[in-house]
Amino acid sequence: MVRIAPSLLAADAARIETAVEQAVTAGADLLHVDIMDGHFVPSLSFGPSLVAAVRRRTALPLDVHLMVRRPADFIPLFAEAGADWISIHLEAAVHLHREVAFIKSLGKKAGVVLNPATPLSGLEEILPEIEFVLLMSVNPGYGGQTFIPSSHLRIKRLKDWIRASKLDVLIEVDGGVGLDNAAELARDGVDILVAGNAIFGSPDPIAAIGRLRKAANP
């Protein structure tokens, strides 16, 4: 079963509570929260207070993606705010093993994120230590971008690697995900689809989540 994780970055910032309620009503599996620091990526987004506010309104797992230059400084802030899953960028982590271990020591699921041009080989030493890999299928920093087609091959290669290694590691994909590619992504081996505009850009986000789930799980 492919899980659906609506991305709050695409929701109306003035109606975040409504977006959370819509995701819950539709039976979303997780809520994806993008954290941008204005340095690792050019944009700024949410802080720990937003995560804490969402935590008070839902029991859904909160999947916090740290697009930040110094992830070690941010991990405890978002863990305390209520994140359940925390992912950090391979490109930003100076001591990746230490930071993954830190996330896990706080009782959270640890993930590593790769930008589209970052080789999968960078995961070789850390893959057995993490619960999930988040593959970016757009260059991070902005919502509403077009899916990079070469991501399909990356997903298949990573899935083959995970299976061959007999590891229990999930693959999450974020960027340009929608009805037009959900089925193919599921066939590629994706376990979690992060979708923003495809859900919150729709006139009916609840129905959009249902359609996306059906497309990914025919």
C-alpha positions in Angstrom: 0.0 0.0 0.0 1.5 3.3 -1.1 1.0 6.0 1.6 -0.1 9.5 0.9 1.6 12.5 2.6 -0.1 15.8 1.9 2.5 18.7 2.0 1.4 21.6 4.0 3.8 23.9 2.1 1.1 24.0 -0.7 -1.8 24.8 1.6 -3.1 28.3 2.2 -1.0 29.7 5.0 -4.0 31.4 6.5 -5.9 28.1 6.6 -3.4 25.6 7.8 -5.9 24.2 10.4 -8.4 23.6 7.6 -5.8 21.8 5.5 -4.9 19.6 8.4 -8.6 18.7 9.0 -9.0 17.9 5.3 -6.0 15.6 5.3 -7.4 13.8 8.4 -10.9 13.5 6.9 -9.4 12.1 3.7 -7.4 9.4 5.6 -4.0 10.7 4.8 -1.2 8.6 6.2 1.2 11.4 7.2 1.5 15.1 7.1 4.6 16.4 5.3 6.1 19.7 6.7 8.9 21.4 4.7 11.3 23.5 6.8 13.3 26.0 4.8 16.0 28.2 6.4 16.7 30.7 3.5 20.3 29.5 3.3 20.4 25.8 2.2 17.4 26.8 0.0 16.5 30.3 -0.9 13.0 30.3 0.6 11.8 30.5 4.2 8.9 28.4 5.4 7.7 27.1 8.8 9.2 27.0 12.2 8.8 24.8 15.3 5.7 26.7 16.5 3.8 25.7 13.4 4.7 22.0 13.9 3.6 22.3 17.5 0.3 23.8 16.5 -0.3 21.1 14.0 0.6 18.5 16.6 -2.1 19.7 18.9 -4.7 19.3 16.1 -3.9 15.8 14.8 -2.5 12.4 15.8 -1.3 11.8 12.2 2.5 11.3 12.0 4.3 14.5 11.2 7.0 14.1 8.6 9.4 17.0 8.9 11.8 17.6 6.1 14.7 19.8 7.2 15.9 21.9 4.2 18.5 23.7 6.4 22.2 24.4 6.4 22.9 23.2 9.9 20.5 20.3 10.6 22.0 19.3 14.0 20.8 22.7 15.3 17.3 22.1 14.2 16.7 18.5 15.0 15.9 19.0 18.8 13.7 21.9 18.1 11.4 20.0 15.8 11.6 16.8 17.8 10.3 18.7 20.8 7.6 20.4 18.7 6.1 17.1 17.8 7.8 15.7 14.7 7.5 11.9 14.3 9.7 11.5 11.2 12.7 13.8 10.7 14.7 13.8 7.4 18.0 15.7 6.8 19.8 16.4 3.5 22.9 14.4 2.7 24.3 17.6 1.1 23.9 19.6 4.4 24.9 17.1 7.1 28.6 17.4 8.0 28.4 14.4 10.4 25.6 12.4 8.9 25.9 9.3 11.0 26.0 11.3 14.2 22.9 13.3 13.2 20.9 10.3 12.2 21.8 8.7 15.5 20.7 11.9 17.2 17.3 11.7 15.5 16.9 8.1 16.6 18.0 8.8 20.1 15.0 11.2 20.4 12.6 8.4 19.5 12.0 9.7 15.9 12.2 7.9 12.6 15.3 9.1 10.8 15.5 9.8 7.0 18.1 11.1 4.6 17.2 13.3 1.7 18.9 13.5 -1.7 18.6 16.2 -4.2 18.0 15.2 -7.9 21.7 15.3 -8.9 23.1 13.7 -5.8 24.4 10.2 -6.5 22.6 7.3 -4.7 26.1 6.0 -3.8 26.2 8.6 -1.0 23.7 6.4 0.9 26.0 3.4 1.0 27.2 3.7 4.6 24.1 5.1 6.1 21.3 3.1 4.5 21.3 0.4 7.1 20.9 3.0 9.8 17.8 4.8 8.6 14.1 4.2 8.3 13.5 6.0 5.0 15.0 7.8 2.1 13.4 10.9 0.7 14.3 11.4 -3.0 13.7 14.9 -4.3 12.1 14.8 -7.8 12.5 18.5 -8.1 15.2 20.9 -6.9 14.2 21.9 -3.4 13.1 25.3 -2.3 9.9 26.0 -4.1 6.5 24.3 -4.5 4.7 23.7 -7.8 7.7 22.5 -9.9 7.7 19.9 -12.6 8.7 16.4 -11.9 12.2 15.5 -13.2 11.7 12.3 -15.4 15.1 10.8 -14.5 13.8 10.3 -11.0 12.0 7.2 -12.1 15.3 5.4 -12.8 16.7 6.6 -9.4 13.7 5.2 -7.6 14.0 1.8 -9.3 17.7 1.6 -8.7 17.3 2.5 -5.0 14.4 0.0 -4.6 16.6 -2.8 -6.2 19.4 -1.9 -3.8 17.2 -2.0 -0.7 15.7 -5.3 -1.7 19.1 -6.8 -2.5 20.4 -5.7 0.9 17.3 -7.1 2.6 16.7 -3.8 4.4 13.4 -2.4 5.7 13.9 1.1 4.3 11.0 3.1 2.8 11.3 5.3 -0.3 9.5 8.6 -0.2 9.3 10.9 -3.2 8.6 14.7 -3.2 8.2 17.1 -6.1 5.8 17.2 -9.0 3.8 14.3 -7.7 0.2 14.1 -9.0 -2.4 11.9 -10.7 -0.4 11.9 -14.0 2.6 10.0 -12.4 1.3 8.4 -9.2 0.7 5.0 -10.7 4.1 4.9 -12.4 5.8 6.0 -9.2 4.1 3.1 -7.4 5.3 0.7 -10.0 8.8 2.1 -9.6 8.7 1.1 -5.9 7.8 4.3 -4.0 6.3 3.7 -0.6 5.2 7.3 0.2 4.1 10.0 -2.1 4.4 13.6 -1.0 1.9 15.8 -2.8 1.3 19.5 -2.4 -0.3 21.3 -5.3 -2.0 18.2 -6.6 -3.9 18.2 -3.3 -4.2 21.7 -1.9 -4.3 23.3 -5.4 -7.5 21.3 -6.0 -10.9 22.8 -5.4 -11.6 19.7 -3.2 -8.5 18.5 -1.4 -10.3 15.7 0.3 -11.4 14.2 -3.0 -7.9 14.9 -4.5 -6.3 12.7 -1.7 -8.7 9.9 -2.5 -8.0 10.1 -6.2 -4.3 10.1 -5.6 -4.5 7.1 -3.3 -6.6 5.2 -5.8 -4.2 6.0 -8.6 -1.2 4.7 -6.6 -3.1 1.7 -5.3 -5.2 0.4 -8.2 
